[in-house]
């Protein structure tokens, strides 16, 4: 972050996957989405991906008119992307399918092969036609590709093609023919490169050399624990997403880009965007989180049945205790570079005694391997930790879920500094929890309650375990990262409080925890932080996919959103926190109307000058044809981000007056 003595302004952007990078950056596709036919006119029972092939006697001569020559042999061949099929042994993966071959004669010297057919693309725009091999290719009689033997780089002439229209093409091979054939679009509508090239408003996203701009004065941090499962600190605002813990990079942008630029340009202090959202798939509904369940605020009511307690608590500490931390580290907790084995045992005894008071069946997940560390910075002895933990658990009748044994000695995190190199732990955890539930004489109805307490190792298997227990138990997790046993001692009472889980959505708890963590420990999350202080400056809310698909949640959305604003302000100790709501453009309009209503001062006088709704429908190129993620259109996300930023600035100015 840029050097400054001014406090860092923290702006929260929270909601569902529309807060994340959804719109493609590259204007160029891979060219595989193209159809090939034998004729420009549809024919009954025609074979797609096949074109006509003719082989002529004699090596290629430029002056030869192959349209007038009689071929030695003709047929149809398959061109385009290599087809695959599932493995016959039913194992994972796919194997290539043999393509309809060229005539044998085409492989012999002294012959020239010519392809004739038609191609069609799915998106209108400028395209490159890229057949494999040495050849010259014409589309509708115009040369679009040429690479002669000895020519290192082909000559390519882009051509305008309309979607779903068949265009006649001819390819003449100078040498042996090849099946490969791609037709990429190079100015894909809605891609960031296309939008920036066509709209000077967004010239600010590139520097003088044409490279994408990275802003050191604006930092983006992902606080959602499943999305950022390694708790990676924030990074300078850039074009494109980054991957956490081996997740996929999408090479996309979202509303954060222009939101950050607008705030960075107009706010004197450094800007810290705290984003809370995930695209991590949920088995039944993509990555969407609902306001009516996941983000449910406490004043919305929650589960009225507060009777009973936890049925099972599955807990884990140790990786953070074992990790060597310098005294100067932002994660140092004042108990040595690593937790001593004696302290680890004593801490576990205290934690287990507290959890036993709940009456739950307790399950201890053994500490997964942690490599030995650097010679001068040795990590704690996980084997010794597990030995004293086993003693504590057996004395207290706690079930031991031996996850450590699932990582073979000499592999994974035993030798890898990446503590998450532990493989798939979810099946073992699921099996242990189900057995514990089966052993209980009495269980909460209609479904037993399972609490998971742990760090990012727990986070790595939480989602799959939740899926495996769907319909068998309700799974909750402590908000945030449980870190070390020292953190556990401080927060165990908070984590065991059943009421907070029943009256708040899990995402609500995680959001509050994520924001408060940053405000309490800014040095952990803000690169280059210089103890200049932090200030929670505003919240933007962009959400609605899941609720729009539920009539029940749609009906109470306005009430829930108003409650969310009030409760977040209370729990974040920011009674006048500026809030900007993005009213969504998809669905039947009811969620949109509810979101606009909350920003109406006539209906909510208490929100006058501190809550503003923006209508995202005006940023959709084709109204009425918008998907839940705005058709992944970069122009739309840039406009939304820009509008969110300007609305936030308006509220900040209003608040000063």
ZAMARVEX-498390 format. One line per field, with one value per residue (C-alpha): residue number from 1; residue in three letters; x negated, y, z negated. Coordinates in pm, whole numbers, plus 32768, in hexadecimal, padded with zeros to 4 digits. Example, Ala and Ser with C-alpha at 12.3 -4.5 7.8 and 13.67 -1.06 7.14 Angstrom:
REM ZAMARVEX-498390
num <- (1:2) .
residuo <- (ala:ser) .
xx <- (7B32:7AA9) .
yy <- (7E3E:7F96) .
zz <- (7CF4:7D36) .
END
This chain:
REM ZAMARVEX-498390
num <- (1:2:3:4:5:6:7:8:9:10:11:12:13:14:15:16:17:18:19:20:21:22:23:24:25:26:27:28:29:30:31:32:33:34:35:36:37:38:39:40:41:42:43:44:45:46:47:48:49:50:51:52:53:54:55:56:57:58:59:60:61:62:63:64:65:66:67:68:69:70:71:72:73:74:75:76:77:78:79:80:81:82:83:84:85:86:87:88:89:90:91:92:93:94:95:96:97:98:99:100:101:102:103:104:105:106:107:108:109:110:111:112:113:114:115:116:117:118:119:120:121:122:123:124:125:126:127:128:129:130:131:132:133:134:135:136:137:138:139:140:141:142:143:144:145:146:147:148:149:150:151:152:153:154:155:156:157:158:159:160:161:162:163:164:165:166:167:168:169:170:171:172:173:174:175:176:177:178:179:180:181:182:183:184:185:186:187:188:189:190:191:192:193:194:195:196:197:198:199:200:201:202:203:204:205:206:207:208:209:210:211:212:213:214:215:216:217:218:219:220:221:222:223:224:225:226:227:228:229:230:231:232:233:234:235:236:237:238:239:240:241:242:243:244:245:246:247:248:249:250:251:252:253:254:255:256:257:258:259:260:261:262:263:264:265:266:267:268:269:270:271:272:273:274:275:276:277:278:279:280:281:282:283:284:285:286:287:288:289:290:291:292:293:294:295:296:297:298:299:300:301:302:303:304:305:306:307:308:309:310:311:312:313:314:315:316:317:318:319:320:321:322:323:324:325:326:327:328:329:330:331:332:333:334:335:336:337:338:339:340:341:342:343:344:345:346:347:348:349:350:351:352:353:354:355:356:357:358:359:360:361:362:363:364:365:366:367:368:369:370:371:372:373:374:375:376:377:378:379:380:381:382:383:384:385:386:387:388:389:390:391:392:393:394:395:396:397:398:399:400:401:402:403:404:405:406:407:408:409:410:411:412:413:414:415:416:417:418:419:420:421:422:423:424:425:426:427:428:429:430:431:432:433:434:435:436:437:438:439:440:441:442:443:444:445:446:447:448:449:450:451:452:453:454:455:456:457:458:459:460:461:462:463:464:465:466:467:468:469:470:471:472:473:474:475:476:477:478:479:480:481:482:483:484:485:486:487:488:489:490:491:492:493:494:495:496:497:498:499:500:501:502:503:504:505:506:507:508:509:510:511:512:513:514:515:516:517:518:519:520:521:522:523:524:525:526:527:528:529:530:531:532:533:534:535:536:537:538:539:540:541:542:543:544:545:546:547:548:549:550:551:552:553:554:555:556:557:558:559:560:561:562:563:564:565:566:567:568:569:570:571:572:573:574:575:576:577:578:579:580:581:582:583:584:585:586:587:588:589:590:591:592:593:594:595:596:597:598:599:600:601:602:603:604:605:606:607:608:609:610:611:612:613:614:615:616:617:618:619:620:621:622:623:624:625:626:627:628:629:630:631:632:633:634:635:636:637:638:639:640:641:642:643:644:645:646:647:648:649:650:651:652:653:654:655:656:657) .
residuo <- (unk:unk:unk:unk:unk:unk:unk:unk:unk:unk:unk:unk:unk:unk:unk:unk:unk:unk:unk:unk:unk:unk:unk:unk:unk:unk:unk:unk:unk:unk:unk:unk:unk:unk:unk:unk:unk:unk:unk:unk:unk:unk:unk:unk:unk:unk:unk:unk:unk:unk:unk:unk:unk:unk:unk:unk:unk:unk:unk:unk:unk:unk:unk:unk:unk:unk:unk:unk:unk:unk:unk:unk:unk:unk:unk:unk:unk:unk:unk:unk:unk:unk:unk:unk:unk:unk:unk:unk:unk:unk:unk:unk:unk:unk:unk:unk:unk:unk:unk:unk:unk:unk:unk:unk:unk:unk:unk:unk:unk:unk:unk:unk:unk:unk:unk:unk:unk:unk:unk:unk:unk:unk:unk:unk:unk:unk:unk:unk:unk:unk:unk:unk:unk:unk:unk:unk:unk:unk:unk:unk:unk:unk:unk:unk:unk:unk:unk:unk:unk:unk:unk:unk:unk:unk:unk:unk:unk:unk:unk:unk:unk:unk:unk:unk:unk:unk:unk:unk:unk:unk:unk:unk:unk:unk:unk:unk:unk:unk:unk:unk:unk:unk:unk:unk:unk:unk:unk:unk:unk:unk:unk:unk:unk:unk:unk:unk:unk:unk:unk:unk:unk:unk:unk:unk:unk:unk:unk:unk:unk:unk:unk:unk:unk:unk:unk:unk:unk:unk:unk:unk:unk:unk:unk:unk:unk:unk:unk:unk:unk:unk:unk:unk:unk:unk:unk:unk:unk:unk:unk:unk:unk:unk:unk:unk:unk:unk:unk:unk:unk:unk:unk:unk:unk:unk:unk:unk:unk:unk:unk:unk:unk:unk:unk:unk:unk:unk:unk:unk:unk:unk:unk:unk:unk:unk:unk:unk:unk:unk:unk:unk:unk:unk:unk:unk:unk:unk:unk:unk:unk:unk:unk:unk:unk:unk:unk:unk:unk:unk:unk:unk:unk:unk:unk:unk:unk:unk:unk:unk:unk:unk:unk:unk:unk:unk:unk:unk:unk:unk:unk:unk:unk:unk:unk:unk:unk:unk:unk:unk:unk:unk:unk:unk:unk:unk:unk:unk:unk:unk:unk:unk:unk:unk:unk:unk:unk:unk:unk:unk:unk:unk:unk:unk:unk:unk:unk:unk:unk:unk:unk:unk:unk:unk:unk:unk:unk:unk:unk:unk:unk:unk:unk:unk:unk:unk:unk:unk:unk:unk:unk:unk:unk:unk:unk:unk:unk:unk:unk:unk:unk:unk:unk:unk:unk:unk:unk:unk:unk:unk:unk:unk:unk:unk:unk:unk:unk:unk:unk:unk:unk:unk:unk:unk:unk:unk:unk:unk:unk:unk:unk:unk:unk:unk:unk:unk:unk:unk:unk:unk:unk:unk:unk:unk:unk:unk:unk:unk:unk:unk:unk:unk:unk:unk:unk:unk:unk:unk:unk:unk:unk:unk:unk:unk:unk:unk:unk:unk:unk:unk:unk:unk:unk:unk:unk:unk:unk:unk:unk:unk:unk:unk:unk:unk:unk:unk:unk:unk:unk:unk:unk:unk:unk:unk:unk:unk:unk:unk:unk:unk:unk:unk:unk:unk:unk:unk:unk:unk:unk:unk:unk:unk:unk:unk:unk:unk:unk:unk:unk:unk:unk:unk:unk:unk:unk:unk:unk:unk:unk:unk:unk:unk:unk:unk:unk:unk:unk:unk:unk:unk:unk:unk:unk:unk:unk:unk:unk:unk:unk:unk:unk:unk:unk:unk:unk:unk:unk:unk:unk:unk:unk:unk:unk:unk:unk:unk:unk:unk:unk:unk:unk:unk:unk:unk:unk:unk:unk:unk:unk:unk:unk:unk:unk:unk:unk:unk:unk:unk:unk:unk:unk:unk:unk:unk:unk:unk:unk:unk:unk:unk:unk:unk:unk:unk:unk:unk:unk:unk:unk:unk:unk:unk:unk:unk:unk:unk:unk:unk:unk:unk:unk:unk:unk:unk:unk:unk:unk:unk:unk:unk:unk:unk:unk:unk:unk:unk:unk:unk:unk:unk:unk:unk:unk:unk:unk:unk:unk:unk:unk:unk:unk:unk:unk:unk:unk:unk:unk:unk:unk:unk:unk:unk:unk:unk:unk:unk:unk:unk:unk) .
xx <- (8000:7F82:7EC7:7FA0:7FE1:8156:8239:82A2:840A:84B0:85CC:868C:8723:87F8:88FE:88F9:881C:8873:877C:866C:85BA:86BA:8672:856B:8438:83C0:8473:83E7:8482:83CB:847E:850A:8676:86A2:877C:8719:87FC:87D7:88B4:892D:8A92:8B0E:8B2F:8C04:8B3A:89FB:88C9:8852:86DC:86B0:8650:860C:84B0:8415:82B7:8215:80EB:7FB6:7F0C:7FAA:7F7D:8000:8080:814E:82C8:8330:849E:8474:839F:8428:83BC:831C:83F2:8500:85AB:8607:8517:853F:84A6:84A1:8466:8401:8531:8514:85E3:85F3:84FA:858B:8504:85E1:84B2:8498:8429:8471:83BE:83A8:849F:8407:846B:84F0:83A5:8322:8307:81C9:8157:8147:8020:7F4C:7E56:7EBF:8029:80EA:820E:832B:8440:858C:86AC:8756:8712:87F0:879A:8877:881F:881A:86D3:8579:84E2:839D:83AF:8298:8279:8155:8039:7FA0:80C0:817A:82E4:83F4:8547:864C:8531:845A:8307:8303:81DA:8093:7F64:7E79:7D62:7C3D:7D1D:7CF8:7E24:7F68:800C:8163:8270:8394:84F1:8646:8731:889B:8919:89B5:8989:88D8:87AD:870F:859C:8486:833B:8222:8104:7FA0:7F30:7FDD:8138:8197:82E2:82B2:8388:83DC:849A:846A:8526:8433:8526:8617:873B:873E:85D2:8503:8408:8522:85D3:8496:8437:858E:85D6:84DA:857D:84B1:8360:82FB:82E1:81A9:805E:7F9F:7F01:8054:8027:8139:8117:80D1:8125:804E:8135:825D:8247:8341:8368:844E:84D4:85C2:8513:8577:851A:83CD:8389:821D:826E:8189:8161:81E0:8135:8122:8257:8215:82C4:8313:8348:824A:826B:8262:81EE:81D5:832C:836F:8312:8435:837B:84A8:8517:8641:86CD:859C:84CA:857F:85F9:848D:8426:853D:84F7:8380:8398:8473:841C:82DE:8293:821D:8344:8372:8486:84F8:85BC:869A:8724:86DB:8700:869D:87A8:88BD:8945:8AA8:8A82:8936:888A:89B9:89FE:8B59:8BBD:8CE2:8C02:8A87:8A74:8BA2:8B75:8BD0:8CF9:8DA0:8E03:8D3C:8D98:8E98:8E38:8D10:8D35:8C2D:8ABD:89B6:89C7:8864:8738:861A:84EB:8381:825A:80E6:806F:8063:7FC9:7EB5:7E69:7D30:7D79:7C7E:7CB8:7CEA:7DED:7F49:7FC6:7EE7:7FC1:7EC2:7E8C:7D46:7CEE:7DBD:7EA9:7DED:7E6B:7EBF:7F89:8036:80A5:811B:81D9:8286:82EE:8393:843D:84BB:8544:8608:8691:86FB:87E8:88BF:8916:88A3:87E8:8687:85A2:8434:8394:8223:812A:80D3:7F5F:7E90:7D35:7C09:7BC5:7A84:794D:7957:7AD3:7B4A:7CBE:7D63:7D5F:7EB1:7E6B:7E39:7F71:8042:7FB0:801E:8167:81AF:8175:8262:836F:8365:837B:84B0:8560:8530:853A:83F5:840F:82AC:8281:8108:80F2:8191:8054:7F42:7DF5:7D01:7E12:7F04:7EE6:7DE6:7CE8:7DAA:7DB2:7F1A:7FD9:8109:805C:8122:8200:8377:83D6:854E:85AE:8501:8598:86F3:86D5:8669:8781:888D:8811:881A:897D:89EB:8960:8A2F:8B69:8C13:8BE6:8C76:8DA6:8DEA:8C72:8B4D:8A5D:88EB:87EF:869D:8588:843C:834C:8322:82E6:844B:84B2:841C:8511:8637:86F3:86DD:8739:8865:88CC:88A0:8976:8A8A:8BD6:8B26:8AAD:8A96:892A:88A1:873F:869C:8683:852A:83F0:83C7:824D:8193:8203:81B7:82BF:83A8:8383:83EE:8515:859A:86C7:8725:8701:87D5:88F7:8A0A:8AF2:8A15:8A19:8B91:8BE7:8ADE:8A7C:891F:88B8:8930:8855:872B:875D:8765:8638:8579:85B0:8563:8426:83A5:83FD:8354:8220:81EE:807D:80E4:81AC:812F:7FDC:7EF5:7FD0:7F17:7FF0:80A3:81F5:8325:8485:85B8:8637:8751:8804:887F:897B:8998:8A64:8BAB:8B7C:8BE3:8D02:8D91:8DBE:8E87:8FE6:8FD6:8E8A:8EF5:902A:8F5B:8E2C:8E77:8EA9:8D6C:8C9B:8D08:8CBA:8B67:8B06:8B76:8AD2:8986:8972:89AF:88BE:87AF:87E3:881F:897F:8973:88AB:88EE:8991:89BE:8AA4:8A8D:8BF2:8BCF:8C49:8C98:8DC6:8F30:8EDF:8F58:8DFD:8DA2:8ED5:8E89:8D24:8D95:8E98:8D91:8CE2:8E24:8E15:8F8F:8FB4:8E84:8E48:8D3A:8C6A:8C7D:8B23:8A7B:8B13:8B2A:8BA5:8B29:8BF0:8B0C:8C0E:8B93:8A3F:8AC1:8A8B:8BBD:8CD0:8DA1:8C87:8BA8:8B26:8AE6:897B:89D0:8965:87FD:87F3:86C6:876D:888D:87AA:86D6:880D:8893:8746:8733:8896:8858:8722:87CA:88F6:880D:8758:88A9:8907:87B4:87DE:8944:88C7:87D4:88DD) .
yy <- (8000:815C:8208:82F9:8368:837A:8266:8158:8170:8019:7FE4:7E9D:7E01:7CD7:7BF1:7ACE:7A72:7BB3:7C5D:7B85:7B82:7B02:7BB9:7B35:7C0A:7B7F:7BE9:7AB6:795D:7815:77E1:768A:76FB:76E0:75F6:7557:74D2:743E:7549:76AE:762E:7545:73DF:72D0:71EA:72B1:7259:7381:73BE:7322:73CB:7358:72E4:72BC:723F:72AF:721D:72F7:73D1:7522:7629:7788:77B9:767A:76A3:757C:75C8:7556:7421:72C5:7236:70E0:7098:7148:711A:71C7:7203:7281:73CF:74AD:7462:7302:7247:717B:7077:6FE5:6ED5:6D79:6D04:6E0A:6EAF:7029:70DD:70CE:703C:70BC:703E:6FE8:70EE:7095:7078:7115:702F:6F62:7005:7159:70E1:7091:717C:720F:7251:7384:7378:7475:74A5:7542:7581:767F:770A:77BF:7877:78B4:7A25:7B42:7BFF:7C02:7AA9:7A04:78C3:77DC:768A:75AE:755B:7610:768F:77B3:77E3:78B9:7914:7986:79AA:7A8D:7A15:7A0C:792A:78CA:780F:7783:7689:7747:7864:7872:7952:7938:7A60:7A8C:7B7B:7BA1:7B8D:7BFE:7AD8:7AE0:79E9:78A3:78F7:77FA:7875:77B2:7770:76C3:7649:75DA:7524:7556:741B:7302:736C:738E:737A:74A5:75D6:76F6:783B:7925:7A6B:7B85:7C93:7BCB:7CAD:7CF2:7C8D:7D8B:7DBA:7E05:7EF4:7FB7:7FCB:8053:8136:824C:826E:8143:81B4:81DB:8060:805E:8116:81CC:8086:7FDD:7EFD:7ED1:7FBF:7F3C:802B:802B:8124:8033:7ED8:7DBD:7CB3:7B85:7B3C:7A1C:78ED:77F3:78D8:793E:77F6:784D:799E:7A47:7BBC:7CC9:7D20:7E5C:7E8C:7DF1:7D7D:7C0E:7B28:7A64:78FE:7892:773B:76A7:771A:7769:78BD:7948:7A67:7B43:7C8B:7CF8:7E30:7E50:7EDC:8025:803A:803E:8134:822A:821F:8226:8359:8420:83B1:844E:832F:81D5:80F9:7F94:7ECD:7DB3:7CC7:7BBA:7AC7:7970:78BE:777E:7691:7613:74CD:754B:76B5:772A:7819:78E7:7949:79B8:7AD9:7A0D:78F8:791E:7A93:7A90:7BB0:7B7D:7C6A:7BA3:7A9F:796A:7813:7840:76EE:773E:7603:74F8:7514:7486:7318:72F9:73E3:738D:745F:748C:7562:7538:75B1:7719:76AD:75F9:770B:77D1:7942:7A56:7B3F:7C4F:7B83:7C10:7AB8:7A9D:7A6C:7A93:7924:78CE:7893:7755:76D2:75EE:748A:74C9:7601:754B:743A:752F:7600:74CC:745F:75B1:75B0:744A:748B:75B6:74F7:73D0:74BD:74CB:7359:7324:71F5:727B:721B:7285:7299:724D:7353:7322:731E:745B:744F:747A:75E1:769C:763D:7786:7794:7637:75F1:7543:73C9:7356:71F0:7266:7341:7218:713B:7224:726B:70F5:70DB:71FE:7175:7013:7098:7161:7063:712F:707D:709E:70DC:708A:716C:7171:7004:7053:7107:7002:704B:70F3:718B:72AF:73AA:72CF:735E:746F:75CD:75DF:7563:7525:740C:7308:7270:7235:721B:7241:70CE:7075:71A0:714E:6FE2:7041:713F:704E:6F42:703A:70A2:6F37:6EF5:7008:6F93:70E3:71D2:7328:7319:7339:732F:7312:7438:7416:7527:752C:75ED:7613:76CF:76C7:754E:7530:7629:754A:742F:74F3:751E:73B1:7338:7422:738F:722B:7274:7326:72A0:71EB:730C:7487:74F2:7636:76B8:77B3:7902:7951:7885:77D4:7808:7781:76F5:784E:78E2:77CC:7829:798C:7936:77E1:786D:7941:781B:7732:7827:7768:7894:7958:783D:780D:797E:79E5:795C:78C7:79C8:7AE3:7A66:7A3A:7B95:7C3F:7B76:7BC5:7D3C:7D44:7C77:7D78:7E9A:7DF0:7D68:7E3D:7DDE:7C78:7CD6:7E26:7E14:7F2E:7F93:8098:80A7:81D9:8155:80D1:8152:8096:8182:80D5:7F9A:7F3A:7E1C:7D5C:7C1E:7B76:7A40:793B:7A04:7A4B:78D4:78AC:7943:7933:79EC:7AE2:7B3C:7BA6:7C31:7DA0:7D5F:7C8E:7D92:7EAA:7DC9:7D73:7EE2:7F2A:7DF4:7E20:7F87:7F0F:7DE8:7EB1:7FD8:80C5:8156:823C:8158:81C2:80A3:8089:7F78:7EF7:7EA9:7D76:7D5E:7BEB:7B23:7B94:7CEC:7CB1:7CA6:7DDD:7E94:7E31:7EAF:7FF8:8021:8012:8139:8206:830E:8336:81CB:81B8:8314:8288:8237:8395:8405:82C1:81B5:81CD:80CF:80CD:8030:7F3F:7F04:8038:7F91:7E5D:7E6B:7D93:7DC8:7C94:7BAC:7BC3:7A94:7A87:7AEF:7BFC:7B1F:7B47:7C98:7D6B:7EAF:7E6A:7E1C:7F50:802C:7F8C:7FB7:8120:8166:80BD:8193:82D9:828D:8245:8390:8441:83A7:83FF:856A:8569:84E3:8606:870E) .
zz <- (8000:8054:7F38:7E75:7D14:7D4F:7CC7:7DB9:7E2E:7E28:7F1D:7F15:804C:7FE9:8080:8173:829B:8354:8267:8300:844E:8549:8690:8780:87C0:890B:8A48:8AF1:8AD2:8B03:8C4F:8C03:8C06:8D7E:8E4D:8F97:90AA:9203:92A2:9265:9288:9174:91EA:914D:906A:90A9:8FDA:8F0C:8EE4:903E:9185:92E7:9340:949C:94EE:9637:96E8:96E5:95E1:959A:96A6:9663:97C4:97C3:97BF:96EA:9727:988F:984F:9820:96CD:96A4:9573:94AA:935C:9218:90F9:8F98:8F36:8E03:8C96:8C36:8BB0:8A70:89BC:885F:8811:884D:86FB:8650:85B3:85A3:86DA:884E:897A:8AE0:8BE4:8D34:8E35:8F8D:9048:9185:92B6:92B5:93F8:934C:927F:93AC:9454:959F:9542:94D2:93DE:93E8:92E5:9343:9259:917D:9022:8F29:8DE7:8CB5:8C7D:8D78:8D93:8E2C:8E42:8EA4:8F6C:8EF9:8FA7:8F41:902C:9155:9229:92C1:9255:92F1:925C:9354:9451:9373:92FB:917F:9132:91D7:9157:9258:9211:917B:9104:8F87:8F47:900A:90B2:9013:908A:8F92:9024:8FA9:8F71:8EFF:8E00:8E79:8FEA:90C6:918C:92A9:9282:9340:92B4:9399:92EB:9363:92B0:91ED:916F:8FFF:8F42:8E59:8EA4:8DB9:8DF4:8CC8:8CA7:8C5A:8BE5:8B10:8AA6:8932:88F6:8836:8951:8A43:8955:8906:8A76:8AD3:89A8:8953:87FC:878F:8815:86A7:868E:876A:874B:885E:88D5:88FA:87C9:86C8:85A0:8441:8324:81EC:8141:8154:80BA:80EC:7FDF:7FF0:7E95:7EE3:7E45:7F50:806E:7FD2:7F22:7EDD:7E3F:7F38:7EE7:7FD2:811A:81EE:82C5:8418:8551:851F:83F9:8331:82B9:814E:80E1:823C:82B0:841B:84AB:8576:8624:85EF:8550:8483:83DD:82FB:8418:8458:82F1:8285:8393:8342:81CC:8200:82DF:81F1:8090:8007:7F1B:7F89:7FEC:7F71:801C:7F3C:8017:7F85:8085:8114:825C:81B1:822F:8151:81D6:81FD:826E:82FA:8206:81B0:804A:7FE5:7F06:7E85:7DFF:7E24:7DD7:7CF1:7BFC:7A8B:7A86:7B9E:7A9B:7AEA:7A67:794F:78B6:77D6:7708:76F6:773E:7824:7881:7905:78F4:79DF:7982:79E7:797D:79AE:7B01:7A88:793D:79FA:7AF5:7A9B:7A6A:7A32:790D:7A13:7AD5:7AEF:7A7E:794A:7815:7701:76A6:7752:78BB:78AD:77A3:76B3:7694:7527:7579:7697:75A6:749C:759B:7626:74C8:748F:75E4:75C6:7469:74EF:761D:7543:748E:75C8:75B1:7717:7793:77C6:78E5:78EA:7A43:7A19:7A8A:7BF7:7C4E:7C48:7CE3:7BFC:7C68:7CAB:7BE0:7B20:7B17:7AB5:7AB1:798D:7969:79E9:797E:7818:782E:789B:778A:7670:7725:7737:75BF:757A:7660:75D2:746F:74D0:75AA:76E7:7837:78FC:7A73:7ADF:7C0D:7BE0:7C46:7D98:7E06:7E47:7DA0:7E89:7F62:7F65:7E4B:7D98:7E8E:7F42:7EA3:7F1D:7DEC:7EC9:7F88:7EC8:7FD3:7FB8:7E49:7E76:7E96:7D4E:7C96:7D1E:7CB4:7B53:7B24:7BA3:7AB4:7993:79E9:79FF:78A3:77FD:774D:777A:789C:78EE:79D2:7AEE:7B2E:7A3D:7A1F:7A70:7A1A:7AC9:7A1A:7AC9:7BA8:7D22:7D17:7C97:7DA1:7EAE:7E65:7DD6:7F1D:7F85:7E29:7E29:7F76:7EF8:7DC5:7E85:7E04:7CE6:7C11:7C0C:7C17:7B87:7B64:7A7E:7B2C:7BB3:7B7A:7A2B:7A49:7918:77C9:773A:781F:77B4:7647:7699:7779:7713:7657:7783:7871:779C:7781:7835:7841:792E:7A2D:7A1A:7A2B:7B26:7C75:7C87:7D8C:7CAC:7B92:7C7B:7D10:7BBC:7B4B:7C8A:7C6B:7AF8:7B32:7C29:7B44:7A1A:7AD1:7C08:7C1F:7C70:7DA1:7E27:7ED9:7E70:7D4C:7C79:7B41:7BC8:7B5C:7C16:7C3E:7CB4:7DC1:7E7C:7EF0:804A:8067:81AF:8184:81DF:82B9:81B9:8123:827E:82AC:816B:8155:7FD9:7FC4:80CF:8002:7ED3:7F8A:7F48:7DD4:7DC2:7E7C:7D97:7C6D:7D00:7D18:7BB3:7B20:7BD5:7B5F:79FC:7A04:7AB5:79CB:7AEE:7ABA:7BEB:7CD2:7E3D:7EFB:8075:80FC:8261:82CF:83AB:8512:8527:84B5:84AF:8424:82C1:8226:82EF:826D:8106:8128:81BF:80AA:7F97:8039:8042:7F2D:7F39:7ED0:7DEB:7D58:7C73:7DA9:7E3B:7EA5:7E37:7F18:8093:8192:82F9:8414:84D1:85E2:869A:86CA:877F:88FB:8947:8841:8804:886E:873D:8684:850F:8548:8649:876D:86F4:87A5:8740:87AE:86C0:8599:85DB:85E1:84A3:83EF:8462:83E9:8299:8264:82C2:81E7:80C3:80F7:80FD:7FAC:7F17:7F80:7EFB:7DAF:7D89:7DC4) .
END
